[in-house]
Amino acid sequence: MREFVSRLKRFNITFYLFDKDCKTISHDIRSGALADFGISKSMRFDRIDVSNILDANYQGIPRVLA
């Protein structure tokens, strides 16, 4: 935890958390619907935590990667 806090201080790290349907958030980003939250249509991310939506009985790998 100390190393994590140290990195937060050293690097330019931003967290975006949304309570949105995972099936529509990529469309929302590409359409500019999240611009009011500081997420432009052209924004790219280094990491995206997808949690358990990769499970075959939820979204599955192909839909998450798309």
Protein Blocks (a to p, Z undefined) as FASTA:
>chain_A
ZZmmmmmmmpccddddddddfklmmmmmmnopmmmnopafkbccfbdcekjmlpmklnom
mlmmZZ
